[in-house]
Amino acid sequence: MKKDLKSAFEAGESVAHPTTGSGLPGLTNKLKLAADYGYETRLVLIDTDPKVAASNLAVRVAGGGHGAGIPQWKVEKTNAAARESFDALRGQPFVDSAVVVKGRQSENESIELLRDLVREAVKSRTYR
């Protein structure tokens, strides 16, 4: 994935990189890389209740999507780690802006929310 991001940065493409955000070292490296290429970085935490996230996961799996077999404790752990990553990264010099947005009740609503945020980012400047 980092290789794909680097290629996109080298090509000057606009980039939105959805992730659980639970892996702080990888997320840090990707944000630093974007900043090194002159990109404006925006960190968005879509704050979804773990029970809603688990429900969304079940719907996605039932529809043939990924995530089968992920237990509730793992959803909760990932959710907490994403919040910790966000808290650790906001205010860092390689993060231009950070915002918490209340998650929606369904995965589709959260995806639409993310699309709206990306559209707004693209309307503004993409890189420095």
C-alpha positions as CSV (number, residue, x, y, z in Angstrom):
1,M,0.0,0.0,0.0
2,K,2.8,2.4,0.9
3,K,4.3,1.8,-2.6
4,D,1.0,2.7,-4.2
5,L,0.8,5.9,-2.2
6,K,4.3,6.8,-3.1
7,S,3.5,6.3,-6.8
8,A,0.4,8.5,-6.4
9,F,2.4,11.2,-4.6
10,E,5.1,11.1,-7.3
11,A,2.4,11.6,-9.9
12,G,0.8,14.5,-8.0
13,E,-2.5,12.8,-7.7
14,S,-5.1,13.7,-5.1
15,V,-5.2,11.0,-2.5
16,A,-7.7,9.9,0.1
17,H,-6.5,6.9,2.1
18,P,-9.2,5.2,4.2
19,T,-7.9,3.1,7.0
20,T,-8.9,1.9,10.4
21,G,-6.1,4.1,11.8
22,S,-5.3,1.5,14.4
23,G,-1.7,1.1,13.4
24,L,0.1,4.2,14.6
25,P,3.6,3.5,13.1
26,G,2.2,2.8,9.6
27,L,-0.2,5.8,9.7
28,T,2.6,8.1,10.9
29,N,4.9,7.0,8.1
30,K,2.2,7.5,5.5
31,L,1.3,11.0,6.7
32,K,5.0,11.9,6.9
33,L,5.5,10.7,3.4
34,A,2.6,12.8,2.1
35,A,4.0,15.8,3.9
36,D,7.4,15.2,2.4
37,Y,5.9,15.3,-1.1
38,G,4.3,18.6,-0.2
39,Y,0.8,17.4,0.3
40,E,-1.6,19.0,2.7
41,T,-2.6,16.3,5.2
42,R,-6.0,16.0,6.8
43,L,-6.6,13.4,9.4
44,V,-10.3,12.5,9.9
45,L,-11.5,10.2,12.6
46,I,-15.0,9.0,11.8
47,D,-16.0,8.2,15.4
48,T,-18.3,5.2,15.2
49,D,-19.6,3.4,18.3
50,P,-18.0,0.0,18.5
51,K,-21.4,-1.7,18.6
52,V,-22.4,0.1,15.4
53,A,-19.1,-0.8,13.8
54,A,-19.7,-4.5,14.6
55,S,-23.2,-4.3,13.2
56,N,-21.8,-2.6,10.0
57,L,-19.2,-5.4,9.8
58,A,-21.9,-8.1,10.0
59,V,-23.9,-6.4,7.2
60,R,-20.7,-6.1,5.0
61,V,-19.8,-9.8,5.5
62,A,-23.4,-10.9,4.8
63,G,-23.2,-9.0,1.5
64,G,-20.0,-10.8,0.5
65,G,-17.5,-8.3,1.9
66,H,-14.4,-8.8,3.9
67,G,-14.1,-9.2,7.7
68,A,-15.7,-12.6,8.4
69,G,-14.7,-14.0,11.7
70,I,-13.6,-10.7,13.4
71,P,-14.8,-11.0,17.0
72,Q,-16.4,-8.1,19.0
73,W,-13.3,-7.7,21.2
74,K,-11.2,-7.1,18.1
75,V,-13.7,-4.4,16.8
76,E,-13.5,-2.7,20.2
77,K,-9.7,-2.9,20.3
78,T,-9.3,-1.5,16.8
79,N,-11.8,1.3,17.6
80,A,-9.8,2.2,20.7
81,A,-6.5,2.1,18.9
82,A,-7.8,4.3,16.1
83,R,-8.8,6.9,18.7
84,E,-5.3,6.6,20.3
85,S,-3.6,7.0,16.9
86,F,-5.7,10.1,16.2
87,D,-4.9,11.7,19.6
88,A,-1.2,10.9,19.1
89,L,-1.1,12.4,15.5
90,R,-3.2,15.5,15.8
91,G,-1.0,18.5,16.3
92,Q,2.0,16.9,14.8
93,P,3.9,19.1,12.3
94,F,3.2,16.7,9.4
95,V,-0.6,16.8,10.0
96,D,-2.1,20.1,8.7
97,S,-5.6,19.5,10.1
98,A,-7.4,16.9,12.2
99,V,-11.1,16.6,12.8
100,V,-13.4,14.2,14.6
101,V,-16.7,13.5,12.8
102,K,-19.5,11.6,14.5
103,G,-19.9,8.3,12.7
104,R,-23.2,7.3,11.1
105,Q,-25.4,4.4,11.9
106,S,-24.5,2.4,8.8
107,E,-21.5,1.7,6.7
108,N,-23.1,3.3,3.7
109,E,-23.7,6.5,5.6
110,S,-20.1,6.6,6.8
111,I,-18.8,6.1,3.2
112,E,-21.0,8.9,2.0
113,L,-19.7,11.1,4.8
114,L,-16.1,10.3,3.8
115,R,-16.9,11.1,0.2
116,D,-18.3,14.5,1.2
117,L,-15.1,15.2,3.2
118,V,-12.9,14.3,0.3
119,R,-14.9,16.5,-2.0
120,E,-14.5,19.4,0.3
121,A,-10.8,18.7,0.6
122,V,-10.4,18.6,-3.2
123,K,-12.3,21.9,-3.5
124,S,-9.6,23.5,-1.4
125,R,-5.9,23.1,-2.2
126,T,-4.6,19.6,-2.6
127,Y,-1.0,20.2,-2.0
128,R,1.2,23.0,-0.6
